[in-house]
Amino acid sequence: MRLVSLLLLLVSAAAQGQEMIWSTPQKITNHTFYTNILGENHSGIYYFQTSKNERDRHILITALRQDMKLRTRKEFLQNKSESMEKLVLFDNWIALIYSVRERNSGEVLLKAKMLDPDLNQISEDKLILTKKTDDHRTDFFKVYPARDRKSLLITVAKTSDSMYNNLEMLVLDNNCKVLKKDLLTIDFEQDFELARHRFVNNEYFCVLSYTQKDGLLKREKFKILLEKDLTTGKTYLHKLYGDNFITNHGLFSFDNKTKSFNFTSFYYEEDTTKPIGFFQYQIFTQQDSAKQRQLAFHPVFMNEIFGRARNNNDMKTLYLMKTVKRTDGGDIFICERREIDEQQLDDVSMYGVQQTYVRYYYYYYEISVLSINPDGSLDWHKVIKKEQISLNDEGYYSSFGCQVTDDRLYFIYNDLSRKSSNVLIYEVNPDGQGEGDIFIRGSELDGYAIPKESIQISSSEFLVPLIKLREGFTLLKIRS
């Protein structure tokens, strides 16, 4: 196996056959405090960085070639009246969608800056729309790239008092030319919010949430999957609850084989926060149909994670992290246990003043992988043991990244329970058998992976961001 690396790395048996390619580390400063990975297109890999205090201006974009060598790095939006709305990665270029607040004229302009693979402007900035308003603080625009990278959707709120209804909708092509205009009007009696937005096959999906009040104390939060077909203009509301159950945050996915948009979540009995199983809602985008099902937690799954003496508080630590559709129609559910411990401490300052402060401990426990047959029966279940403990960092280096290939699941995570801080890899095959080992030795890395910000860019490639304490931010591409 060929390794292209700036480090001396020890590769485990579980990583045999994988190629690792590193980008050149970039020092972290206040100006490059936050990093966001855009992904990969035909020309290379792109990410952008912003300062700690300003997330929507002074956007530093880095372009890497396929071999992770630096192509170029440039900064955009240095004018204080400009604010980034979204960076959209198309197959052959990037669109920087930004707004300009012109207070003298009482207008907000929405523009697009088109950038080639070397981050040079392809043409003059394009004016998408002009909005008349005296409110220059509200963010009226939301931008949602299409899944196929051929178009994007922009929603525009009319006023700051109506951010979730009567939205103007603009569909743009990959040259940021407006193809279609529509209006999203939701006939709903109660106050609601919209979140978790997706734009797939010319359809807009989001989760509508509202709170149902019953008396003074009882309040239940319900969710509805909103579907807006931008070809026909029709809007559909799909209930994500039933007569005796509700759902929580949930995950979105798209199944290429069945051309279906899917929502997967835990479901709960009403008036409880104890999950009792998996809920799936599937919308078939080419058949104008939908179906749902509930899969109660299998006893084997529950006993292996929590033991037989589990209680309701134990159940609250379980989180659904990822779902994978099997080729035979079955499902793989990947969960993780985690919790936060808040400790209030008293101290006396050097001046004799009593002070109170709070410590937050973040605990990330085992990964559980549950494979379910198409008929709902249990195929296999695997538990990957880990214990990650950190203080006051919101679990930034905890949790895991998951790469899905044709015949394997690979889990990448930090070993935070040891001083060496090794990066570990665990491989699971289609029969549920697995093995794990050290992927990168901490003594050679001198830093940490950021596994939960990893992204899969193809069926065989995976990007993992890392922080090297002395050198700064770097990206690792793993090829299977």
C-alpha positions, 0 to 999 in steps of 0.5 A: 500500500502506498502512503502519501503523508507528511508523517510517519504513521503506523497503520493497523490491520483493520486499515490495510488496503486504505490509502491516506493522503494529507493536506499541508497543515494550516496554522489556526488563528483568530481569523481562521478559528472555524473551519467548514468542509464544502466537499469535493468536485471535479477539480478538487477539495474545498473548505472555508474558514472564518474568524471567531467573532465574524462568521459571515465576512472575511471568508477564507476559501482553500482549494486543494487538488485531488492529491491534497496539494494546495491549489490556492487560498483566497479571502472574500467579503471584506466589506462590512455591508456584505454578509455570506449567505451560503457557499455552494459547490457545483461540479465545476465551480463555486457560487458564493451567495451573499447579501449587501445591506444598503441602508441609504436606499433601504434595500438588501441585495442578494448576489452571487459571486461565481468562482472557478477552480482557482477561486478566480471570478468567472464573471461580474457578480450576479444580482439575484433579487432586491428586497425593500426593507428598513430591517437590516439586521434580520437574515431574510434569505436561506439557501439550499443546494440541490443534492445533485449539485445542478441547482439551488433553492433560495427562500425569502421571508417577507418580514421579520414577523413571518420567517416561516410562512408565505415564503418566496421561493426561487430555483436557480441553475448552476449559473445562478440564473433564476429558473422558477419562482413560487410561494410557500404558503402553509395553512396551519392554525398554530404557531410553527417553525421550520427546520432541517431543510433539503432540496432534492429532485426539484422538491423541498423538504423540511420539518415543521414543528409545533407545540400542542398545549393541554391545560397549564402544564402539559405541552407536547411537541409534534413534527410534520414532514413538509413536502413542496413539489416545485414542479407542480407547486403542490404542498403536502404535510406528512405526520411524523407522529401517531395516536400514541407516539411522537418522534424527535429530531430525526435524520434525513437521507435519500435512497437512490435505488427506490428514489425515496426521501426518508426520515428516520427517528426514535419514537416515544410514548406520549408524555415521555422522553424514553425512546422505545424504537425506530420510526421510519417515514419514506416518501417515493418521489417518483410515485406520489406515495409514502409509507411508514413503519415502527420498529420496537427496540429488540431485547438483544439490542437493549440488553447488550447496551444497557443491561437488564437493570436499565432505567429511564435515565439510561435510555435518555443517553441514546442518540441515533447518529446515522442510518444506512439502507441495505441493498436488499431493502433492510436497514442499519441503524447506528447509535451512540450513548452520550451524556453531559454532567454539570458540576457546580463548584464554589471557590474563593478568589484571592480577594476573599470573594465567594465565587461559583462556576460550572464545569461541564463533563462530556461523556461519549460512550459505545457505538451500537450498530443494528442491522435489520432485515426487510421484514423487520427481524433482527439480522445482527447487532454489534457494539463498539466499545469506547469511552471519551471524556472531556471537559468544557469543550462540548465534546469537540473531539469526541464521537465518531466518523463513519465511512460506508463502502460496498462491503464494509463500515469503517468507524474513525474515533479518538481514544480520549481515555489515554494520554496517547490520544491515538486515532482508532479505526474499527471495521465491520463487515456485512455479517456483523463481524469486526475488528479494531486497532490503532489507525494513527498513533498519537505520538506521531500525530501530536493532535486530535481528529475531529471525527464528527465533522468527517464527510464521505465524498464518494463510495471509496473516499472519506475526509477527516479533519484533524488538529495538529497542536504545533502545526494547525488544521489539516485534512486527511483523505482516506481511500478504501 
